[in-house]
Amino acid sequence: MNYKESRAYIRDAEKKKGIVLGLDNMRELMRRLGDPQDELKYVHVAGTNGKGSVIAYLYSALSGTGYRVGRYISPAVYSYRERMEVNGEPVSREKFAAYVTRIAEVIDEIVEEGKPHPSVFEIETAAAFLYFKEEKCDLVLMEVGMGGDLDATNIIRTTVLSILVSISMDHTAFLGNTLGEIAEKKSGIIKPDSHMVTVKQQPEVEAVIRRTCQERNVPYEVADRDEAEVLRASMTGQTFLYKGEEYSIALAGAYQKENAVVALRALELLNDLGYPTTVVQRQNGLKNTAWPGRFALLGTKPDFVVDGAHNPAAADMLAASIERYFKGRRIIYIMGMFRDKDYRSVIQKTEKYADTILTIAAPDNPRALSPEELAAAVREFHTDVRPFDDIEAAVAEAYRLAGSEDVIIAFGSLAFLGDLTEIIKKHNGGNHD
């Protein structure tokens, strides 16, 4: 099949199967594909918020040092093929189509034998493994899709380093109703006799991770954000002091200091695990890191910011960033949320900063709350709410409402941020698939 057909195959697979937790199907699929994942080394990243940013810092630093580094993330913001790339180059259309063709042949055999059809995420993850093996990656940075222990990515056995970013309540229908239950699942990526680094977690979470480390003979390492002192911060980035060295990042969110510190601690550990980097290489890596849709400034006069805050913990971080950068300024929101998220909590934590809230939905996404449903939920807390069926119309309205000194913040599901970013670029006179 060609690229277009391979994408259609994946969309079709989505109808056959939703989210599937468990590794049996994935093991069967990979066994028939020759277990390419066993020939690679990994940094495996789980947690609720910050996975993508930490991977982005590591990817920039390690790629710039001459290693052949693969990156697997989800969801992508701009281009579908961003999900899997090596040293800054996304998988080509031709290669992706070839991998999916091969996987589809194996799936036909599996289904003919009366076994379950693999899920979309399992198919994409299998394609990523085939790609990284063919590209002969020295190291693969792999983001967990959801949870950890039963996530399709957790089929890997050759993890060099596990990273657990901030863990909070999310995906409760699948992962559990307490922080302890969620931490139990996410810490499932920690492999026996390996290495792990985490952030300062809530006590309930820390207890679970410590216990898992003890059971699996893994040292408990913490990257402490308080060890870094912010020297300068603006909407175009921040500079901080960490262990006597100055680091600059181009990402603005108040939460990015913690993500950068985790990445730096991970790089220190990787130094001893066969992937050395110098301080200068780390400084350059962090400085050159780009990560779209995370409290990113896309336009000025008015300031236009996009952020992927889609759960309560991310809403707290967004609120902290608003307090840091936009205190006292008039703010207009463009908000879109998934119905399976705790959107009421997100609204409660953020609505007080907004003068007007425009609601939208991610196009063609069954998980998206309709603009009217989201507006109805917002109205319980805020008086000036306006639903828009069309993202472009919402952006035009936000610009109409905002004066040059005001701020527009678009946030929520990453599923609409790619479309929205393209619209803003067009609006500002600025192509993906």
Disulfide bonds with the S-S distance in Angstrom:
none
